[in-house]
């Protein structure tokens, strides 16, 4: 069985996760579920980044020890991912003993082979981003990443010699076009950071205590990015007594990160791996943000939406659908109450729910709930067209998923939903079901066959749609299949091949709307109220 390893960043534990943070997990989970449906042995890693000065400060503010503070935050994150049914295999915490020991081994290896050297750091430090900057990198005297104030720092520190690997990284970029997606992110790294002169990276601190100590020089705490980034391999047992998972799953097939931490994952992380003489991940996907009309989500502005709020009122599948559909690969996605309600009413209620309802109703009305047998030969150009649309949808969906274009892949599914609704109008089953005065026996048989064919194609397309949405709308998928009389147990991607082989199917006696239309004004006001809390 082929393996597939997907990771998300380990998150700084700072309280509740809003929909922007949840998007990363939902995205990775959907891709993992898709690969599992295809028969892969898929493994997903997530976790929390629990060391550093800002966590030490946060713990003091809460009158807790750093470990007590991060324990609470990790529990909160796990609770949310459970509620969202994020199907991860492993949750790593950088305070895990296995990770801390492995990071110490990695640091000493770098030190021994001359990749790390001791010096003195003097420059500008952004505590929220845990990043150092030179004077020229600042924007209006502030952090170029988050725009917040920086402070002057001077302390003894160890540095990683990034310059040593700069040319090797550029060569790797050139030879592996799929390493960074979307491709323009690679150009950002080259033009903004590498070509101007890659700065060596400060990898230890002495001004705080909460972190992994350097084994050979314990007054130094290993700085967050060397600690945090290596979790992707230490979680698998790298540099431990049991590297079975590492040998099985590394290199990662896909690592997903937000654009705010692209630099660390596209420059520092591959260089660390090169220094360890390890294979680099096949693809690092840098996704954009979910923003509001007035800019980035912010608690201070009062425009934050939390996934629990949407799930409680609209359900998990609706929440996942909106998050994944709303963020294209190449630009930010915008959350507005108006668009959320519109997508629910039009895409989910009008398009998908009504298609299922009409299909179940017609099969009950015309064939007592039993799906007619299909001979495998389309009756006319309309049937040929709808079969080709179904076939093309699967191929295009797979291609888009492989290219990590999730929003476009979902849009392609809804292209099939719309085309199938149009098919009902084209075939007019209500007309085919009516007896026609003066028709011959041959004409009557042909009319009946067309009606049977129409019902079959509707069910076949709905089954295909149910499988295609399964990676991110599993409950809806199960509901569609249940109403069609198709077992959802042991469904795999191979079931898409049974388009012309549906047999002994009986739909439920009365269709049940899977989505009920929302009152537009009421729901928009409700969501706006959530954003102000």
C-alpha positions in Angstrom: 0.0 0.0 0.0 1.3 3.4 -0.9 1.9 5.8 1.9 1.0 9.5 2.2 2.3 11.8 5.0 0.7 15.3 5.4 1.5 17.8 8.1 0.2 21.1 9.4 2.2 23.6 11.4 2.4 23.2 15.1 0.5 26.1 16.6 1.5 28.6 19.2 -1.0 28.0 22.0 -2.6 31.4 22.4 -6.3 30.7 23.2 -9.2 30.0 20.9 -8.5 29.2 17.2 -10.5 31.3 14.7 -11.7 30.0 11.3 -8.4 31.1 9.7 -6.4 28.8 11.9 -9.0 26.0 11.6 -8.8 26.2 7.8 -5.3 24.7 7.8 -6.5 21.7 9.8 -9.6 21.2 7.7 -7.5 21.4 4.5 -5.0 18.8 5.6 -7.8 16.6 7.0 -9.7 16.7 3.7 -6.6 15.8 1.7 -5.8 13.0 4.1 -9.4 11.6 3.8 -9.2 11.9 0.0 -5.9 9.9 -0.1 -7.4 7.3 2.3 -10.4 6.8 0.0 -8.0 6.2 -2.8 -6.4 3.4 -0.8 -3.3 5.1 0.6 -1.9 4.5 4.1 -2.3 8.2 5.0 -0.8 9.7 8.2 -1.5 13.2 9.4 0.5 15.2 12.0 -0.5 18.3 13.9 0.4 19.7 17.3 1.4 22.7 19.4 4.7 24.8 19.6 5.1 25.2 23.3 8.5 26.8 24.0 9.7 30.4 23.9 9.8 33.7 25.6 6.3 34.8 24.7 4.9 31.6 26.2 6.9 32.1 29.4 5.5 35.6 29.6 1.9 34.5 29.0 2.2 31.9 31.7 3.4 34.6 34.2 0.4 36.7 33.3 -1.9 33.8 34.0 -0.1 33.0 37.2 0.8 29.6 35.9 4.0 27.7 35.2 4.8 27.5 31.5 4.0 23.7 31.5 0.6 24.3 33.2 -0.2 27.0 30.7 0.7 24.9 27.6 -1.1 21.9 29.0 -4.3 23.9 29.1 -3.8 25.2 25.6 -3.0 21.8 24.1 -6.2 20.4 25.7 -8.2 23.2 24.2 -6.8 22.6 20.7 -7.4 18.8 20.9 -11.0 19.4 22.0 -11.6 21.7 19.0 -10.1 19.2 16.5 -12.2 16.5 18.0 -15.3 18.5 17.6 -14.3 19.2 14.0 -13.6 15.5 13.5 -10.0 16.3 12.3 -8.7 12.8 11.7 -5.1 13.3 12.6 -2.9 10.3 13.6 -0.5 12.1 15.9 -0.5 15.3 18.0 3.0 16.4 18.8 3.9 18.9 21.6 7.4 20.3 21.6 7.5 19.6 25.3 7.3 15.9 24.6 10.3 14.1 25.9 11.0 12.3 22.6 11.0 15.6 20.7 13.2 17.5 23.3 15.8 14.7 23.2 15.9 14.5 19.4 16.3 18.3 19.1 19.3 18.1 21.4 20.8 15.5 19.2 20.1 17.5 16.0 21.7 20.7 17.5 24.9 18.8 18.5 25.1 17.3 15.1 24.9 20.7 13.4 27.5 22.0 15.9 29.9 19.2 15.3 29.8 19.5 11.5 30.3 23.3 11.6 26.8 24.4 10.6 26.3 26.2 13.9 28.8 28.6 15.5 28.8 30.8 18.6 28.7 34.6 18.3 26.9 37.6 19.6 23.5 38.8 18.4 22.7 42.5 18.2 19.7 43.6 16.3 15.9 43.9 16.3 13.6 41.2 17.8 9.8 40.8 17.3 8.5 38.9 20.3 5.1 37.9 18.8 6.8 36.5 15.7 9.8 35.3 17.6 11.9 36.6 14.7 15.1 38.6 14.4 15.5 41.4 11.8 18.3 43.7 10.6 17.7 47.4 10.4 17.1 47.2 6.6 14.5 44.5 7.0 12.2 46.6 9.2 9.3 48.4 7.7 8.8 51.9 9.2 10.8 50.7 12.1 8.4 47.8 12.8 8.3 44.0 12.2 7.9 43.4 8.5 5.8 40.3 9.2 3.2 41.5 11.7 3.7 45.3 11.8 4.2 45.4 15.6 7.0 47.1 17.5 10.4 45.5 17.8 13.0 45.7 20.5 16.7 46.0 20.4 18.4 42.8 21.6 22.1 42.0 22.4 23.1 38.6 23.8 25.5 35.7 23.2 24.0 33.3 20.8 24.6 30.4 18.4 24.0 30.9 14.7 23.2 28.6 11.9 25.2 29.2 8.8 22.4 29.7 6.3 24.7 31.2 3.6 26.5 27.8 3.3 23.3 26.3 1.8 21.9 29.2 -0.1 23.1 28.1 -3.6 22.1 24.5 -2.9 18.6 25.6 -2.0 18.3 27.7 -5.2 19.4 24.8 -7.3 16.8 22.6 -5.5 14.1 25.1 -6.3 15.1 25.0 -10.0 15.2 21.2 -10.2 12.0 20.5 -8.2 9.1 22.6 -9.7 6.5 20.9 -7.4 8.4 21.6 -4.2 6.6 24.9 -3.6 3.0 25.6 -4.4 1.8 28.0 -5.6 5.0 28.7 -7.6 5.0 32.4 -7.0 5.8 31.8 -3.3 9.2 30.4 -4.3 9.9 33.6 -6.3 9.1 35.7 -3.2 11.7 33.7 -1.2 14.3 34.2 -3.8 13.8 37.9 -4.5 13.0 39.0 -0.9 15.4 36.9 1.2 17.9 34.8 -0.7 19.2 37.1 -3.5 19.6 40.1 -1.3 21.9 38.0 0.9 20.6 35.3 3.2 21.3 36.2 6.9 22.6 33.5 9.2 19.9 32.4 11.7 20.1 32.9 15.4 19.2 29.6 16.9 19.6 30.1 20.7 18.7 32.6 23.4 20.1 33.2 26.9 17.6 35.9 28.1 14.9 33.4 29.0 14.7 29.8 30.3 11.6 28.1 28.9 12.9 25.9 26.2 15.2 23.0 25.2 18.7 23.5 26.6 21.7 23.0 24.4 23.2 19.8 25.7 26.8 21.0 25.6 26.1 24.6 26.7 22.9 24.5 28.9 22.9 28.3 29.6 21.6 28.5 26.0 18.0 27.7 25.1 17.4 26.4 21.5 15.5 29.1 19.6 12.0 28.4 18.5 12.4 27.7 14.8 15.1 25.0 15.1 13.0 23.5 17.9 9.6 23.9 16.1 10.4 23.0 12.5 12.1 19.7 13.4 8.9 18.4 14.9 7.9 17.0 11.4 10.7 14.4 11.7 11.0 14.0 15.5 7.3 13.0 15.7 8.1 10.1 13.5 11.0 9.0 15.8 13.9 10.6 14.0 17.0 10.5 16.2 15.4 8.2 18.6 15.7 4.5 19.4 12.7 3.7 17.2 12.7 5.2 13.7 10.2 2.8 12.2 7.6 5.6 11.4 10.3 7.9 10.1 11.6 5.2 7.7 8.1 4.5 6.6 6.6 8.0 6.0 9.5 10.4 5.4 9.9 12.3 3.2 6.5 14.1 3.7 4.3 14.1 0.7 2.6 17.4 1.6 3.4 20.0 4.2 0.7 22.7 4.6 1.5 26.2 6.1 0.0 29.6 6.1 1.6 32.4 4.2 2.7 34.2 7.4 5.2 31.4 8.1 6.2 30.7 4.5 9.8 32.0 4.9 10.6 29.6 7.8 9.3 26.6 5.9 10.6 27.4 2.4 14.1 28.5 3.5 15.1 27.4 7.0 13.3 24.1 7.0 14.8 22.7 3.7 18.3 24.0 4.7 18.0 22.1 8.1 17.1 19.0 6.2 20.0 19.4 3.8 22.3 19.8 6.7 20.9 16.6 8.2 21.4 14.9 4.8 17.7 14.1 4.6 15.3 14.0 1.7 13.2 17.2 1.4 9.4 17.1 1.4 7.8 16.5 -2.0 5.6 19.6 -1.7 5.1 22.5 0.7 1.8 24.2 0.1 1.5 27.8 1.2 -2.1 28.8 1.6 -3.5 32.2 1.9 -5.7 33.7 4.6 -9.4 34.0 5.3 -9.9 37.8 5.7 -12.8 40.1 6.4 -14.0 42.9 4.2 -12.2 45.3 6.5 -9.0 43.3 6.5 -7.4 40.6 8.6 -9.3 39.0 11.4 -8.5 40.6 14.7 -9.9 40.3 18.2 -9.2 44.0 18.8 -11.2 45.0 15.7 -14.0 42.7 16.7 -14.4 40.8 13.5 -13.3 37.3 14.5 -15.4 34.2 13.8 -14.7 30.9 15.6 -15.5 27.6 14.0 -17.5 26.4 17.0 -19.9 29.3 16.5 -20.7 28.3 12.9 -20.8 24.6 13.7 -23.3 25.0 16.5 -25.8 26.7 14.2 -25.1 25.4 10.7 -23.3 22.1 11.3 -19.8 20.8 10.7 -20.2 19.9 7.0 -21.4 23.4 6.1 -18.5 25.0 8.1 -16.0 22.8 6.3 -17.6 23.4 2.9 -17.4 27.1 3.3 -13.8 27.2 4.6 -12.5 25.0 1.8 -14.6 26.6 -1.0 -13.7 30.1 0.0 -9.9 30.2 -0.2 -8.4 29.9 -3.7 -4.7 28.9 -4.1 -3.5 32.2 -5.3 -5.3 34.8 -3.2 -7.0 35.4 0.1 -10.5 34.3 0.7 -13.0 36.7 2.2 -15.5 35.9 4.8 -18.7 37.9 4.9 -22.0 36.9 6.5 -23.8 37.6 3.2 -21.6 35.2 1.2 -21.8 32.5 3.9 -25.6 32.6 3.8 -25.7 32.8 0.0 -23.5 29.8 -0.5 -25.6 27.8 2.0 -28.9 28.7 0.3 -27.8 28.4 -3.3 -25.0 25.8 -3.4 -26.2 23.5 -0.6 -29.9 24.0 -0.4 -31.1 25.0 -3.9 -28.5 23.0 -5.9 -27.6 19.8 -3.9 -30.4 19.3 -1.5 -33.1 19.9 -4.1 -31.4 17.6 -6.6 -31.5 14.7 -4.1 -35.1 15.5 -3.0 -36.4 15.6 -6.6 -34.6 12.4 -7.5 -35.9 10.4 -4.6 -39.4 11.8 -5.1 -39.5 10.8 -8.8 -38.2 7.3 -8.3 -40.8 6.7 -5.7 -43.5 8.2 -7.9 -42.6 6.5 -11.1 -41.0 3.2 -10.0 -42.3 2.6 -6.4 -38.8 3.5 -5.1 -36.9 0.9 -7.1 -34.1 2.1 -9.3 -34.7 0.8 -12.9 -32.1 -1.5 -14.4 -29.9 0.3 -16.9 -28.6 -1.5 -20.0 -25.4 0.5 -20.2 -26.3 2.1 -23.5 -27.3 5.7 -23.4 -30.5 6.5 -25.2 -29.6 9.8 -26.8 -27.2 12.7 -26.9 -28.5 14.0 -23.6 -27.5 10.7 -21.8 -24.1 10.6 -23.6 -23.5 14.2 -22.5 -24.3 13.6 -18.8 -22.1 10.5 -18.7 -19.2 12.3 -20.2 -19.7 15.2 -17.7 -19.6 12.7 -14.8 -16.5 11.0 -16.2 -14.7 14.3 -16.8 -15.6 15.6 -13.3 -13.8 12.7 -11.6 -10.7 13.2 -13.8 -10.6 17.0 -13.3 -11.3 16.7 -9.6 -8.4 14.3 -9.1 -6.1 16.6 -11.1 -7.1 19.6 -9.1 -6.7 17.7 -5.8 -3.2 16.5 -6.8 -2.3 20.2 -7.5 -3.7 21.2 -4.1 -6.4 23.4 -5.7 -9.0 22.4 -3.2 -11.4 25.4 -3.8 -11.4 24.7 -7.5 -11.9 21.0 -7.0 -15.0 21.7 -5.0 -16.2 24.1 -7.6 -15.8 21.4 -10.2 -18.1 19.1 -8.1 -20.8 21.8 -8.1 -20.4 22.0 -11.8 -21.6 18.4 -11.9 -24.4 19.2 -9.4 -25.6 22.1 -11.7 -25.3 20.0 -14.8 -27.3 17.2 -13.2 -30.1 19.6 -12.2 -30.1 20.8 -15.8 -30.4 17.2 -16.9 -33.7 16.9 -15.2 -35.0 19.9 -17.2 -33.6 18.4 -20.4 -35.2 15.0 -19.9 -38.5 16.2 -18.3 -39.3 13.0 -16.5 -42.8 14.2 -15.7 -43.5 14.3 -19.4 -41.9 10.9 -20.0 -44.1 9.4 -17.3 -47.4 10.5 -19.0 -49.3 8.3 -21.3 -49.6 9.9 -24.8 -52.8 9.5 -26.8 -52.3 7.6 -30.0 -48.7 6.5 -29.3 -47.6 3.2 -30.6 -46.3 0.3 -28.5 -42.8 1.0 -29.7 -43.1 4.7 -28.8 -44.4 3.8 -25.4 -41.5 1.4 -24.8 -39.0 4.1 -25.9 -40.6 6.7 -23.6 -40.5 4.3 -20.7 -36.8 3.4 -21.4 -35.9 7.1 -21.5 -37.6 7.6 -18.1 -35.7 4.6 -16.7 -32.5 6.0 -18.1 -33.2 9.4 -16.6 -33.7 8.0 -13.1 -30.6 5.8 -13.4 -28.4 8.7 -14.4 -29.7 10.9 -11.6 -28.8 8.3 -9.0 -25.5 7.5 -10.6 -24.5 11.1 -10.6 -25.7 11.7 -7.0 -23.7 8.6 -5.9 -20.6 10.1 -7.6 -21.2 13.5 -6.0 -21.6 11.8 -2.6 -18.2 10.1 -3.0 -16.5 13.3 -4.3 -17.6 15.4 -1.3 -16.8 12.6 1.2 -13.3 14.0 2.1 -14.8 17.2 3.5 -18.6 16.5 4.0 -18.8 13.0 5.3 -22.1 13.3 7.1 -23.7 14.8 4.0 -22.2 12.1 1.9 -23.6 9.4 4.2 -27.0 11.1 4.1 -27.1 11.2 0.3 -26.1 7.5 0.0 -28.6 6.5 2.7 -31.5 8.2 0.9 -30.5 6.6 -2.4 -30.5 3.2 -0.7 -26.7 2.7 -1.1 -24.6 1.5 1.8 -21.9 4.0 2.9 -19.9 1.4 4.7 -16.6 0.5 3.1 -17.0 3.2 0.3 -13.8 3.7 -1.6 -12.6 5.7 -4.6 -13.0 2.5 -6.7 -16.8 2.8 -6.2 -16.7 5.6 -8.8 -16.1 3.0 -11.4 -19.5 1.4 -10.8 -21.4 4.2 -12.7 -23.1 1.7 -15.0 -23.4 -1.1 -12.5 -25.9 0.0 -9.9 -28.2 -2.8 -9.0 -31.0 -3.7 -6.5 -31.3 -0.2 -5.2 -34.4 1.1 -3.4 -34.5 4.7 -2.3 -36.1 5.7 1.0 -39.9 6.2 0.9 -39.9 9.9 1.5 -36.9 12.2 0.7 -35.5 14.3 3.5 -34.0 17.7 2.8 -30.4 17.6 3.8 -30.2 21.4 3.9 -33.1 23.7 4.8 -33.2 27.2 3.3 -32.1 30.0 5.6 -33.9 33.3 6.2 -31.3 35.6 4.6 -31.7 38.7 6.8 -32.0 36.8 10.0 -28.9 34.8 9.5 -26.8 37.7 8.3 -27.7 39.6 11.4 -27.0 36.5 13.6 -23.5 36.1 12.1 -22.7 39.8 12.4 -23.6 39.5 16.1 -21.1 36.7 16.5 -18.4 38.9 15.0 -18.9 41.5 17.6 -18.6 39.3 20.7 
